[in-house]
Amino acid sequence: MKKIFRSGVILVLVISIIAVGRSIYGQLSKFKEIYEAERTVQKLSSENTGLKSQSEQGKTSAFIEGRARDKLGYQKPGETLYVIDMEKEQQEQGGKAGQENWQKWVGILLR
């Protein structure tokens, strides 16, 4: 009779421990999800702040003028615009632009 009672108590304790363990594991996984979500929110918030500052910077006339000069080749009266043909520059350097990176390293090492 005592053996059955002890076995029953041990069985109830084991079941209780398993139930509590599952509950704790579930809570820890939820805390981990919350932490990761907060990290994502913080990262996106900082990215959003950076994009807002870029947007504000993009509205200034100096920025617009600079972009127009760089991308469209605009110039002020009296200025001279120089255009460099990069393909021609690369061909003059020996055609190294068409080589793979490992081929360039072999050329450097075997000189």
N, C-alpha and C positions, 0 to 999 in steps of 0.2 A: 504494500500500500504506500509506503514511504517512497519507494522507487518511482511509482507512477506519479505521485505528487511532485517529486523533484523534477522528473522529466517534463511534466506539464508546466512547472514554473520556468524551467530552462527554455522550453519551447516558446512560451509567452515572451520571455525576455529577448530571445533571438528575433522573434517577429517584430517586437517593439524596436529593437536596435536597427533592423533592416528598414522599417518604416521611417524612423527618425533620420537615418542615413540618406534615404532617398529624398526626404524633404530638404535636408541640408544641401545635398547636391543640386537639387532644383533651384534653391535660393542662390547658391553660388553661381550657377550658370546664368541666372537672370541678372545678378550683379555684374557679371562679366559683359553681358550684352549691353547693359546700361552704360558701363564704363566705355565700351567701344563706341556706342552711339554718341556719348558726350565728347569723346575724342574727335569723332567725325564732325560733329557740330562745331567744335572749336577750330578745327582745320578749315572747314568751309567758311567760317566766320572771318578768319584771318585772310583767306583768299578773297572773300567778298570785299573786305576793307581795301586790299591791294587793288582790286579791279575798280573800285569806286575812285580811288586816288588816280589811277590811270585814266579813268573816264574824265575826271576833272582836269587833269593835265592835258588831255586831248582836246579840250574846249578852248584852250588858250591860243591866241593868234600866233605866238612864237612857235608853238608846237605844230600848228597847221602849216605855217610857212616852211618850217624845217622838213616836214614830210613831203610837201610839194616840191621842195628843192631836191630831196633825195630820190623820191620815186618818179616824179614827172619831169625832172630836169629843168625846173624853172630857175630863172636867174634874175637878179636885179639889173637895171640899166647900168652899163659900164662894166659889168662883170663878164669874165670869160668862162665858159663851161668846158671842162675837159672830160672826155669819155675815153675810158681805157677798155680795150678789147681783151677780156680775160682769156679767151680761147687762144688768141695769138700769143699772149704772154706765156701760157702753158706750153704751147708748141715750141717757143723759143727756149724753154728750159729743158728741152730734150724729149718731149713727149712723155714725161713722167706722170702726167695726169691720167693717162690711160692704163697705167699699171696698177695691179693689185697691191695691197699693203705689204704682203709677204714678199712680193717681187722687189719692192723698194728696199726692204730690209736685206734681202740677199745681195742686192747691188751695193748696199752700203758696207756690208760685212766682208764681201769678197774683193773690195778695192785694194 
